[in-house]
Amino acid sequence: MEKQITTFLTFQENNAEEAMNFYVGLFDNSKIIDLRRHGSGGPAKEGTIMMASFELNGKQFICSDSFVKHAWTFSPAISLYVECRTEDELERLFNNLSQNGNVYMPLNNYGFSRKFGWVGDKFGVTWQLNLQ
């Protein structure tokens, strides 16, 4: 099997599973592929995600709950870019992903796209949403 580049999301609030389920529920053609949990007696909280792989619209992602508290978290400098096929899809994703999160650029025509928006979701992951 050919090696590929895969987006890896590191969560520091033991909410990797919640985030993964939220994302899988938002995008068509999405599923959880594999999920491994931390057991008892290890360095991490029992039951948290050691590593999980999932697909969003056919693209693979990996996530984990970090038991090490790092001095960093997600940054808008790196975001997930989504090409939406319809305005309804764009607005649905924008509304769901921005709920309890941050809007960096509200839905609008910024000259480079018919309609575009940029949000940070409630987990801190940022998304650029573009209407094709």
MODELLER restraints for C-alpha pairs under 7 A, 6 or more apart:
rsr = mdl.restraints
at = mdl.atoms
rsr.add(forms.Gaussian(group=physical.xy_distance, feature=features.Distance(at['CA:6:A'], at['CA:60:A']), mean=6.20, stdev=0.5))
rsr.add(forms.Gaussian(group=physical.xy_distance, feature=features.Distance(at['CA:6:A'], at['CA:61:A']), mean=5.75, stdev=0.5))
rsr.add(forms.Gaussian(group=physical.xy_distance, feature=features.Distance(at['CA:7:A'], at['CA:61:A']), mean=5.05, stdev=0.5))
rsr.add(forms.Gaussian(group=physical.xy_distance, feature=features.Distance(at['CA:7:A'], at['CA:62:A']), mean=6.28, stdev=0.5))
rsr.add(forms.Gaussian(group=physical.xy_distance, feature=features.Distance(at['CA:8:A'], at['CA:61:A']), mean=5.93, stdev=0.5))
rsr.add(forms.Gaussian(group=physical.xy_distance, feature=features.Distance(at['CA:8:A'], at['CA:62:A']), mean=4.65, stdev=0.5))
rsr.add(forms.Gaussian(group=physical.xy_distance, feature=features.Distance(at['CA:8:A'], at['CA:63:A']), mean=5.46, stdev=0.5))
rsr.add(forms.Gaussian(group=physical.xy_distance, feature=features.Distance(at['CA:9:A'], at['CA:62:A']), mean=6.21, stdev=0.5))
rsr.add(forms.Gaussian(group=physical.xy_distance, feature=features.Distance(at['CA:9:A'], at['CA:63:A']), mean=4.58, stdev=0.5))
rsr.add(forms.Gaussian(group=physical.xy_distance, feature=features.Distance(at['CA:9:A'], at['CA:64:A']), mean=6.68, stdev=0.5))
rsr.add(forms.Gaussian(group=physical.xy_distance, feature=features.Distance(at['CA:10:A'], at['CA:63:A']), mean=5.72, stdev=0.5))
rsr.add(forms.Gaussian(group=physical.xy_distance, feature=features.Distance(at['CA:10:A'], at['CA:64:A']), mean=5.31, stdev=0.5))
rsr.add(forms.Gaussian(group=physical.xy_distance, feature=features.Distance(at['CA:10:A'], at['CA:65:A']), mean=6.14, stdev=0.5))
rsr.add(forms.Gaussian(group=physical.xy_distance, feature=features.Distance(at['CA:10:A'], at['CA:66:A']), mean=6.30, stdev=0.5))
rsr.add(forms.Gaussian(group=physical.xy_distance, feature=features.Distance(at['CA:11:A'], at['CA:64:A']), mean=6.09, stdev=0.5))
rsr.add(forms.Gaussian(group=physical.xy_distance, feature=features.Distance(at['CA:11:A'], at['CA:65:A']), mean=4.86, stdev=0.5))
rsr.add(forms.Gaussian(group=physical.xy_distance, feature=features.Distance(at['CA:11:A'], at['CA:66:A']), mean=5.94, stdev=0.5))
rsr.add(forms.Gaussian(group=physical.xy_distance, feature=features.Distance(at['CA:12:A'], at['CA:65:A']), mean=5.78, stdev=0.5))
rsr.add(forms.Gaussian(group=physical.xy_distance, feature=features.Distance(at['CA:12:A'], at['CA:66:A']), mean=5.19, stdev=0.5))
rsr.add(forms.Gaussian(group=physical.xy_distance, feature=features.Distance(at['CA:12:A'], at['CA:69:A']), mean=6.42, stdev=0.5))
rsr.add(forms.Gaussian(group=physical.xy_distance, feature=features.Distance(at['CA:14:A'], at['CA:48:A']), mean=6.30, stdev=0.5))
rsr.add(forms.Gaussian(group=physical.xy_distance, feature=features.Distance(at['CA:14:A'], at['CA:65:A']), mean=5.16, stdev=0.5))
rsr.add(forms.Gaussian(group=physical.xy_distance, feature=features.Distance(at['CA:15:A'], at['CA:65:A']), mean=6.87, stdev=0.5))
rsr.add(forms.Gaussian(group=physical.xy_distance, feature=features.Distance(at['CA:16:A'], at['CA:49:A']), mean=6.62, stdev=0.5))
rsr.add(forms.Gaussian(group=physical.xy_distance, feature=features.Distance(at['CA:16:A'], at['CA:63:A']), mean=6.38, stdev=0.5))
rsr.add(forms.Gaussian(group=physical.xy_distance, feature=features.Distance(at['CA:16:A'], at['CA:64:A']), mean=5.83, stdev=0.5))
rsr.add(forms.Gaussian(group=physical.xy_distance, feature=features.Distance(at['CA:16:A'], at['CA:65:A']), mean=5.62, stdev=0.5))
rsr.add(forms.Gaussian(group=physical.xy_distance, feature=features.Distance(at['CA:17:A'], at['CA:49:A']), mean=6.77, stdev=0.5))
rsr.add(forms.Gaussian(group=physical.xy_distance, feature=features.Distance(at['CA:19:A'], at['CA:123:A']), mean=6.80, stdev=0.5))
rsr.add(forms.Gaussian(group=physical.xy_distance, feature=features.Distance(at['CA:24:A'], at['CA:30:A']), mean=5.24, stdev=0.5))
rsr.add(forms.Gaussian(group=physical.xy_distance, feature=features.Distance(at['CA:24:A'], at['CA:31:A']), mean=5.83, stdev=0.5))
rsr.add(forms.Gaussian(group=physical.xy_distance, feature=features.Distance(at['CA:24:A'], at['CA:56:A']), mean=6.11, stdev=0.5))
rsr.add(forms.Gaussian(group=physical.xy_distance, feature=features.Distance(at['CA:27:A'], at['CA:56:A']), mean=5.97, stdev=0.5))
rsr.add(forms.Gaussian(group=physical.xy_distance, feature=features.Distance(at['CA:27:A'], at['CA:57:A']), mean=5.94, stdev=0.5))
rsr.add(forms.Gaussian(group=physical.xy_distance, feature=features.Distance(at['CA:28:A'], at['CA:57:A']), mean=5.49, stdev=0.5))
rsr.add(forms.Gaussian(group=physical.xy_distance, feature=features.Distance(at['CA:29:A'], at['CA:56:A']), mean=6.62, stdev=0.5))
rsr.add(forms.Gaussian(group=physical.xy_distance, feature=features.Distance(at['CA:29:A'], at['CA:57:A']), mean=4.50, stdev=0.5))
rsr.add(forms.Gaussian(group=physical.xy_distance, feature=features.Distance(at['CA:29:A'], at['CA:58:A']), mean=6.01, stdev=0.5))
rsr.add(forms.Gaussian(group=physical.xy_distance, feature=features.Distance(at['CA:30:A'], at['CA:55:A']), mean=5.02, stdev=0.5))
rsr.add(forms.Gaussian(group=physical.xy_distance, feature=features.Distance(at['CA:30:A'], at['CA:56:A']), mean=4.47, stdev=0.5))
rsr.add(forms.Gaussian(group=physical.xy_distance, feature=features.Distance(at['CA:30:A'], at['CA:57:A']), mean=5.02, stdev=0.5))
rsr.add(forms.Gaussian(group=physical.xy_distance, feature=features.Distance(at['CA:30:A'], at['CA:58:A']), mean=6.27, stdev=0.5))
rsr.add(forms.Gaussian(group=physical.xy_distance, feature=features.Distance(at['CA:31:A'], at['CA:54:A']), mean=5.68, stdev=0.5))
rsr.add(forms.Gaussian(group=physical.xy_distance, feature=features.Distance(at['CA:31:A'], at['CA:55:A']), mean=5.30, stdev=0.5))
rsr.add(forms.Gaussian(group=physical.xy_distance, feature=features.Distance(at['CA:31:A'], at['CA:56:A']), mean=6.89, stdev=0.5))
rsr.add(forms.Gaussian(group=physical.xy_distance, feature=features.Distance(at['CA:32:A'], at['CA:53:A']), mean=6.29, stdev=0.5))
rsr.add(forms.Gaussian(group=physical.xy_distance, feature=features.Distance(at['CA:32:A'], at['CA:54:A']), mean=4.19, stdev=0.5))
rsr.add(forms.Gaussian(group=physical.xy_distance, feature=features.Distance(at['CA:32:A'], at['CA:55:A']), mean=6.37, stdev=0.5))
rsr.add(forms.Gaussian(group=physical.xy_distance, feature=features.Distance(at['CA:33:A'], at['CA:53:A']), mean=5.38, stdev=0.5))
rsr.add(forms.Gaussian(group=physical.xy_distance, feature=features.Distance(at['CA:33:A'], at['CA:54:A']), mean=4.95, stdev=0.5))
rsr.add(forms.Gaussian(group=physical.xy_distance, feature=features.Distance(at['CA:34:A'], at['CA:52:A']), mean=5.36, stdev=0.5))
rsr.add(forms.Gaussian(group=physical.xy_distance, feature=features.Distance(at['CA:34:A'], at['CA:53:A']), mean=5.15, stdev=0.5))
rsr.add(forms.Gaussian(group=physical.xy_distance, feature=features.Distance(at['CA:34:A'], at['CA:54:A']), mean=6.90, stdev=0.5))
rsr.add(forms.Gaussian(group=physical.xy_distance, feature=features.Distance(at['CA:35:A'], at['CA:51:A']), mean=6.19, stdev=0.5))
rsr.add(forms.Gaussian(group=physical.xy_distance, feature=features.Distance(at['CA:35:A'], at['CA:52:A']), mean=4.20, stdev=0.5))
rsr.add(forms.Gaussian(group=physical.xy_distance, feature=features.Distance(at['CA:35:A'], at['CA:53:A']), mean=6.51, stdev=0.5))
rsr.add(forms.Gaussian(group=physical.xy_distance, feature=features.Distance(at['CA:36:A'], at['CA:49:A']), mean=6.08, stdev=0.5))
rsr.add(forms.Gaussian(group=physical.xy_distance, feature=features.Distance(at['CA:36:A'], at['CA:50:A']), mean=5.54, stdev=0.5))
rsr.add(forms.Gaussian(group=physical.xy_distance, feature=features.Distance(at['CA:36:A'], at['CA:51:A']), mean=5.39, stdev=0.5))
rsr.add(forms.Gaussian(group=physical.xy_distance, feature=features.Distance(at['CA:36:A'], at['CA:52:A']), mean=5.98, stdev=0.5))
rsr.add(forms.Gaussian(group=physical.xy_distance, feature=features.Distance(at['CA:37:A'], at['CA:47:A']), mean=5.20, stdev=0.5))
rsr.add(forms.Gaussian(group=physical.xy_distance, feature=features.Distance(at['CA:37:A'], at['CA:48:A']), mean=5.41, stdev=0.5))
rsr.add(forms.Gaussian(group=physical.xy_distance, feature=features.Distance(at['CA:37:A'], at['CA:49:A']), mean=4.56, stdev=0.5))
rsr.add(forms.Gaussian(group=physical.xy_distance, feature=features.Distance(at['CA:37:A'], at['CA:50:A']), mean=4.90, stdev=0.5))
rsr.add(forms.Gaussian(group=physical.xy_distance, feature=features.Distance(at['CA:37:A'], at['CA:51:A']), mean=6.97, stdev=0.5))
rsr.add(forms.Gaussian(group=physical.xy_distance, feature=features.Distance(at['CA:38:A'], at['CA:44:A']), mean=6.33, stdev=0.5))
rsr.add(forms.Gaussian(group=physical.xy_distance, feature=features.Distance(at['CA:38:A'], at['CA:45:A']), mean=6.81, stdev=0.5))
rsr.add(forms.Gaussian(group=physical.xy_distance, feature=features.Distance(at['CA:38:A'], at['CA:46:A']), mean=5.18, stdev=0.5))
rsr.add(forms.Gaussian(group=physical.xy_distance, feature=features.Distance(at['CA:38:A'], at['CA:47:A']), mean=5.28, stdev=0.5))
rsr.add(forms.Gaussian(group=physical.xy_distance, feature=features.Distance(at['CA:38:A'], at['CA:48:A']), mean=5.56, stdev=0.5))
rsr.add(forms.Gaussian(group=physical.xy_distance, feature=features.Distance(at['CA:38:A'], at['CA:49:A']), mean=6.19, stdev=0.5))
rsr.add(forms.Gaussian(group=physical.xy_distance, feature=features.Distance(at['CA:38:A'], at['CA:50:A']), mean=5.32, stdev=0.5))
rsr.add(forms.Gaussian(group=physical.xy_distance, feature=features.Distance(at['CA:39:A'], at['CA:46:A']), mean=4.92, stdev=0.5))
rsr.add(forms.Gaussian(group=physical.xy_distance, feature=features.Distance(at['CA:39:A'], at['CA:47:A']), mean=6.21, stdev=0.5))
rsr.add(forms.Gaussian(group=physical.xy_distance, feature=features.Distance(at['CA:40:A'], at['CA:46:A']), mean=5.10, stdev=0.5))
rsr.add(forms.Gaussian(group=physical.xy_distance, feature=features.Distance(at['CA:44:A'], at['CA:67:A']), mean=5.13, stdev=0.5))
rsr.add(forms.Gaussian(group=physical.xy_distance, feature=features.Distance(at['CA:48:A'], at['CA:65:A']), mean=6.24, stdev=0.5))
rsr.add(forms.Gaussian(group=physical.xy_distance, feature=features.Distance(at['CA:49:A'], at['CA:64:A']), mean=5.15, stdev=0.5))
rsr.add(forms.Gaussian(group=physical.xy_distance, feature=features.Distance(at['CA:49:A'], at['CA:65:A']), mean=5.21, stdev=0.5))
rsr.add(forms.Gaussian(group=physical.xy_distance, feature=features.Distance(at['CA:50:A'], at['CA:64:A']), mean=5.35, stdev=0.5))
rsr.add(forms.Gaussian(group=physical.xy_distance, feature=features.Distance(at['CA:50:A'], at['CA:65:A']), mean=6.26, stdev=0.5))
rsr.add(forms.Gaussian(group=physical.xy_distance, feature=features.Distance(at['CA:51:A'], at['CA:62:A']), mean=6.87, stdev=0.5))
rsr.add(forms.Gaussian(group=physical.xy_distance, feature=features.Distance(at['CA:51:A'], at['CA:63:A']), mean=5.75, stdev=0.5))
rsr.add(forms.Gaussian(group=physical.xy_distance, feature=features.Distance(at['CA:51:A'], at['CA:64:A']), mean=4.71, stdev=0.5))
rsr.add(forms.Gaussian(group=physical.xy_distance, feature=features.Distance(at['CA:52:A'], at['CA:62:A']), mean=5.55, stdev=0.5))
rsr.add(forms.Gaussian(group=physical.xy_distance, feature=features.Distance(at['CA:52:A'], at['CA:63:A']), mean=5.36, stdev=0.5))
rsr.add(forms.Gaussian(group=physical.xy_distance, feature=features.Distance(at['CA:52:A'], at['CA:64:A']), mean=6.35, stdev=0.5))
rsr.add(forms.Gaussian(group=physical.xy_distance, feature=features.Distance(at['CA:53:A'], at['CA:60:A']), mean=6.99, stdev=0.5))
rsr.add(forms.Gaussian(group=physical.xy_distance, feature=features.Distance(at['CA:53:A'], at['CA:61:A']), mean=5.67, stdev=0.5))
rsr.add(forms.Gaussian(group=physical.xy_distance, feature=features.Distance(at['CA:53:A'], at['CA:62:A']), mean=4.36, stdev=0.5))
rsr.add(forms.Gaussian(group=physical.xy_distance, feature=features.Distance(at['CA:53:A'], at['CA:63:A']), mean=6.48, stdev=0.5))
rsr.add(forms.Gaussian(group=physical.xy_distance, feature=features.Distance(at['CA:54:A'], at['CA:60:A']), mean=5.74, stdev=0.5))
rsr.add(forms.Gaussian(group=physical.xy_distance, feature=features.Distance(at['CA:54:A'], at['CA:61:A']), mean=5.35, stdev=0.5))
rsr.add(forms.Gaussian(group=physical.xy_distance, feature=features.Distance(at['CA:54:A'], at['CA:62:A']), mean=6.35, stdev=0.5))
rsr.add(forms.Gaussian(group=physical.xy_distance, feature=features.Distance(at['CA:55:A'], at['CA:61:A']), mean=5.95, stdev=0.5))
rsr.add(forms.Gaussian(group=physical.xy_distance, feature=features.Distance(at['CA:74:A'], at['CA:124:A']), mean=5.67, stdev=0.5))
rsr.add(forms.Gaussian(group=physical.xy_distance, feature=features.Distance(at['CA:74:A'], at['CA:125:A']), mean=5.90, stdev=0.5))
rsr.add(forms.Gaussian(group=physical.xy_distance, feature=features.Distance(at['CA:76:A'], at['CA:126:A']), mean=5.53, stdev=0.5))
rsr.add(forms.Gaussian(group=physical.xy_distance, feature=features.Distance(at['CA:79:A'], at['CA:126:A']), mean=4.76, stdev=0.5))
rsr.add(forms.Gaussian(group=physical.xy_distance, feature=features.Distance(at['CA:79:A'], at['CA:127:A']), mean=5.19, stdev=0.5))
rsr.add(forms.Gaussian(group=physical.xy_distance, feature=features.Distance(at['CA:79:A'], at['CA:128:A']), mean=6.55, stdev=0.5))
rsr.add(forms.Gaussian(group=physical.xy_distance, feature=features.Distance(at['CA:80:A'], at['CA:126:A']), mean=6.30, stdev=0.5))
rsr.add(forms.Gaussian(group=physical.xy_distance, feature=features.Distance(at['CA:80:A'], at['CA:127:A']), mean=4.71, stdev=0.5))
rsr.add(forms.Gaussian(group=physical.xy_distance, feature=features.Distance(at['CA:80:A'], at['CA:128:A']), mean=6.06, stdev=0.5))
rsr.add(forms.Gaussian(group=physical.xy_distance, feature=features.Distance(at['CA:81:A'], at['CA:127:A']), mean=5.85, stdev=0.5))
rsr.add(forms.Gaussian(group=physical.xy_distance, feature=features.Distance(at['CA:81:A'], at['CA:128:A']), mean=4.66, stdev=0.5))
rsr.add(forms.Gaussian(group=physical.xy_distance, feature=features.Distance(at['CA:81:A'], at['CA:129:A']), mean=6.05, stdev=0.5))
rsr.add(forms.Gaussian(group=physical.xy_distance, feature=features.Distance(at['CA:82:A'], at['CA:128:A']), mean=6.12, stdev=0.5))
rsr.add(forms.Gaussian(group=physical.xy_distance, feature=features.Distance(at['CA:82:A'], at['CA:129:A']), mean=4.94, stdev=0.5))
rsr.add(forms.Gaussian(group=physical.xy_distance, feature=features.Distance(at['CA:82:A'], at['CA:130:A']), mean=6.11, stdev=0.5))
rsr.add(forms.Gaussian(group=physical.xy_distance, feature=features.Distance(at['CA:83:A'], at['CA:129:A']), mean=6.29, stdev=0.5))
rsr.add(forms.Gaussian(group=physical.xy_distance, feature=features.Distance(at['CA:83:A'], at['CA:130:A']), mean=5.02, stdev=0.5))
rsr.add(forms.Gaussian(group=physical.xy_distance, feature=features.Distance(at['CA:83:A'], at['CA:131:A']), mean=5.95, stdev=0.5))
rsr.add(forms.Gaussian(group=physical.xy_distance, feature=features.Distance(at['CA:83:A'], at['CA:132:A']), mean=5.85, stdev=0.5))
rsr.add(forms.Gaussian(group=physical.xy_distance, feature=features.Distance(at['CA:84:A'], at['CA:90:A']), mean=5.52, stdev=0.5))
rsr.add(forms.Gaussian(group=physical.xy_distance, feature=features.Distance(at['CA:84:A'], at['CA:129:A']), mean=6.88, stdev=0.5))
rsr.add(forms.Gaussian(group=physical.xy_distance, feature=features.Distance(at['CA:84:A'], at['CA:130:A']), mean=5.80, stdev=0.5))
rsr.add(forms.Gaussian(group=physical.xy_distance, feature=features.Distance(at['CA:84:A'], at['CA:131:A']), mean=4.89, stdev=0.5))
rsr.add(forms.Gaussian(group=physical.xy_distance, feature=features.Distance(at['CA:84:A'], at['CA:132:A']), mean=5.94, stdev=0.5))
rsr.add(forms.Gaussian(group=physical.xy_distance, feature=features.Distance(at['CA:85:A'], at['CA:131:A']), mean=6.26, stdev=0.5))
rsr.add(forms.Gaussian(group=physical.xy_distance, feature=features.Distance(at['CA:85:A'], at['CA:132:A']), mean=5.86, stdev=0.5))
rsr.add(forms.Gaussian(group=physical.xy_distance, feature=features.Distance(at['CA:86:A'], at['CA:131:A']), mean=6.59, stdev=0.5))
rsr.add(forms.Gaussian(group=physical.xy_distance, feature=features.Distance(at['CA:87:A'], at['CA:131:A']), mean=6.55, stdev=0.5))
rsr.add(forms.Gaussian(group=physical.xy_distance, feature=features.Distance(at['CA:90:A'], at['CA:129:A']), mean=6.56, stdev=0.5))
rsr.add(forms.Gaussian(group=physical.xy_distance, feature=features.Distance(at['CA:90:A'], at['CA:131:A']), mean=6.51, stdev=0.5))
rsr.add(forms.Gaussian(group=physical.xy_distance, feature=features.Distance(at['CA:97:A'], at['CA:119:A']), mean=6.86, stdev=0.5))
rsr.add(forms.Gaussian(group=physical.xy_distance, feature=features.Distance(at['CA:97:A'], at['CA:121:A']), mean=4.96, stdev=0.5))
rsr.add(forms.Gaussian(group=physical.xy_distance, feature=features.Distance(at['CA:98:A'], at['CA:119:A']), mean=5.61, stdev=0.5))
rsr.add(forms.Gaussian(group=physical.xy_distance, feature=features.Distance(at['CA:98:A'], at['CA:120:A']), mean=6.27, stdev=0.5))
rsr.add(forms.Gaussian(group=physical.xy_distance, feature=features.Distance(at['CA:98:A'], at['CA:121:A']), mean=5.25, stdev=0.5))
rsr.add(forms.Gaussian(group=physical.xy_distance, feature=features.Distance(at['CA:99:A'], at['CA:121:A']), mean=6.92, stdev=0.5))
rsr.add(forms.Gaussian(group=physical.xy_distance, feature=features.Distance(at['CA:99:A'], at['CA:122:A']), mean=6.93, stdev=0.5))
rsr.add(forms.Gaussian(group=physical.xy_distance, feature=features.Distance(at['CA:100:A'], at['CA:121:A']), mean=6.95, stdev=0.5))
rsr.add(forms.Gaussian(group=physical.xy_distance, feature=features.Distance(at['CA:100:A'], at['CA:122:A']), mean=5.22, stdev=0.5))
rsr.add(forms.Gaussian(group=physical.xy_distance, feature=features.Distance(at['CA:101:A'], at['CA:120:A']), mean=5.43, stdev=0.5))
rsr.add(forms.Gaussian(group=physical.xy_distance, feature=features.Distance(at['CA:101:A'], at['CA:121:A']), mean=4.45, stdev=0.5))
rsr.add(forms.Gaussian(group=physical.xy_distance, feature=features.Distance(at['CA:101:A'], at['CA:122:A']), mean=4.38, stdev=0.5))
rsr.add(forms.Gaussian(group=physical.xy_distance, feature=features.Distance(at['CA:102:A'], at['CA:119:A']), mean=5.56, stdev=0.5))
rsr.add(forms.Gaussian(group=physical.xy_distance, feature=features.Distance(at['CA:102:A'], at['CA:120:A']), mean=4.85, stdev=0.5))
rsr.add(forms.Gaussian(group=physical.xy_distance, feature=features.Distance(at['CA:102:A'], at['CA:121:A']), mean=6.47, stdev=0.5))
rsr.add(forms.Gaussian(group=physical.xy_distance, feature=features.Distance(at['CA:103:A'], at['CA:118:A']), mean=6.24, stdev=0.5))
rsr.add(forms.Gaussian(group=physical.xy_distance, feature=features.Distance(at['CA:103:A'], at['CA:119:A']), mean=4.47, stdev=0.5))
rsr.add(forms.Gaussian(group=physical.xy_distance, feature=features.Distance(at['CA:103:A'], at['CA:120:A']), mean=6.36, stdev=0.5))
rsr.add(forms.Gaussian(group=physical.xy_distance, feature=features.Distance(at['CA:104:A'], at['CA:118:A']), mean=5.28, stdev=0.5))
rsr.add(forms.Gaussian(group=physical.xy_distance, feature=features.Distance(at['CA:104:A'], at['CA:119:A']), mean=5.37, stdev=0.5))
rsr.add(forms.Gaussian(group=physical.xy_distance, feature=features.Distance(at['CA:105:A'], at['CA:117:A']), mean=5.18, stdev=0.5))
rsr.add(forms.Gaussian(group=physical.xy_distance, feature=features.Distance(at['CA:105:A'], at['CA:118:A']), mean=4.85, stdev=0.5))
rsr.add(forms.Gaussian(group=physical.xy_distance, feature=features.Distance(at['CA:105:A'], at['CA:119:A']), mean=6.86, stdev=0.5))
rsr.add(forms.Gaussian(group=physical.xy_distance, feature=features.Distance(at['CA:106:A'], at['CA:117:A']), mean=5.08, stdev=0.5))
rsr.add(forms.Gaussian(group=physical.xy_distance, feature=features.Distance(at['CA:106:A'], at['CA:118:A']), mean=6.66, stdev=0.5))
rsr.add(forms.Gaussian(group=physical.xy_distance, feature=features.Distance(at['CA:107:A'], at['CA:115:A']), mean=6.15, stdev=0.5))
rsr.add(forms.Gaussian(group=physical.xy_distance, feature=features.Distance(at['CA:107:A'], at['CA:116:A']), mean=5.20, stdev=0.5))
rsr.add(forms.Gaussian(group=physical.xy_distance, feature=features.Distance(at['CA:107:A'], at['CA:117:A']), mean=4.37, stdev=0.5))
rsr.add(forms.Gaussian(group=physical.xy_distance, feature=features.Distance(at['CA:108:A'], at['CA:115:A']), mean=5.02, stdev=0.5))
rsr.add(forms.Gaussian(group=physical.xy_distance, feature=features.Distance(at['CA:108:A'], at['CA:116:A']), mean=5.54, stdev=0.5))
rsr.add(forms.Gaussian(group=physical.xy_distance, feature=features.Distance(at['CA:108:A'], at['CA:117:A']), mean=6.71, stdev=0.5))
rsr.add(forms.Gaussian(group=physical.xy_distance, feature=features.Distance(at['CA:109:A'], at['CA:115:A']), mean=4.64, stdev=0.5))
rsr.add(forms.Gaussian(group=physical.xy_distance, feature=features.Distance(at['CA:109:A'], at['CA:116:A']), mean=6.27, stdev=0.5))
rsr.add(forms.Gaussian(group=physical.xy_distance, feature=features.Distance(at['CA:113:A'], at['CA:130:A']), mean=6.98, stdev=0.5))
rsr.add(forms.Gaussian(group=physical.xy_distance, feature=features.Distance(at['CA:113:A'], at['CA:131:A']), mean=6.91, stdev=0.5))
rsr.add(forms.Gaussian(group=physical.xy_distance, feature=features.Distance(at['CA:114:A'], at['CA:131:A']), mean=6.31, stdev=0.5))
rsr.add(forms.Gaussian(group=physical.xy_distance, feature=features.Distance(at['CA:115:A'], at['CA:130:A']), mean=6.14, stdev=0.5))
rsr.add(forms.Gaussian(group=physical.xy_distance, feature=features.Distance(at['CA:115:A'], at['CA:131:A']), mean=5.38, stdev=0.5))
rsr.add(forms.Gaussian(group=physical.xy_distance, feature=features.Distance(at['CA:116:A'], at['CA:129:A']), mean=5.64, stdev=0.5))
rsr.add(forms.Gaussian(group=physical.xy_distance, feature=features.Distance(at['CA:116:A'], at['CA:130:A']), mean=4.54, stdev=0.5))
rsr.add(forms.Gaussian(group=physical.xy_distance, feature=features.Distance(at['CA:116:A'], at['CA:131:A']), mean=6.30, stdev=0.5))
rsr.add(forms.Gaussian(group=physical.xy_distance, feature=features.Distance(at['CA:117:A'], at['CA:128:A']), mean=5.93, stdev=0.5))
rsr.add(forms.Gaussian(group=physical.xy_distance, feature=features.Distance(at['CA:117:A'], at['CA:129:A']), mean=5.20, stdev=0.5))
rsr.add(forms.Gaussian(group=physical.xy_distance, feature=features.Distance(at['CA:117:A'], at['CA:130:A']), mean=6.65, stdev=0.5))
rsr.add(forms.Gaussian(group=physical.xy_distance, feature=features.Distance(at['CA:118:A'], at['CA:127:A']), mean=5.64, stdev=0.5))
rsr.add(forms.Gaussian(group=physical.xy_distance, feature=features.Distance(at['CA:118:A'], at['CA:128:A']), mean=4.38, stdev=0.5))
rsr.add(forms.Gaussian(group=physical.xy_distance, feature=features.Distance(at['CA:118:A'], at['CA:129:A']), mean=6.07, stdev=0.5))
rsr.add(forms.Gaussian(group=physical.xy_distance, feature=features.Distance(at['CA:119:A'], at['CA:126:A']), mean=5.57, stdev=0.5))
rsr.add(forms.Gaussian(group=physical.xy_distance, feature=features.Distance(at['CA:119:A'], at['CA:127:A']), mean=5.34, stdev=0.5))
rsr.add(forms.Gaussian(group=physical.xy_distance, feature=features.Distance(at['CA:119:A'], at['CA:128:A']), mean=6.59, stdev=0.5))
rsr.add(forms.Gaussian(group=physical.xy_distance, feature=features.Distance(at['CA:120:A'], at['CA:126:A']), mean=4.08, stdev=0.5))
rsr.add(forms.Gaussian(group=physical.xy_distance, feature=features.Distance(at['CA:120:A'], at['CA:127:A']), mean=6.22, stdev=0.5))
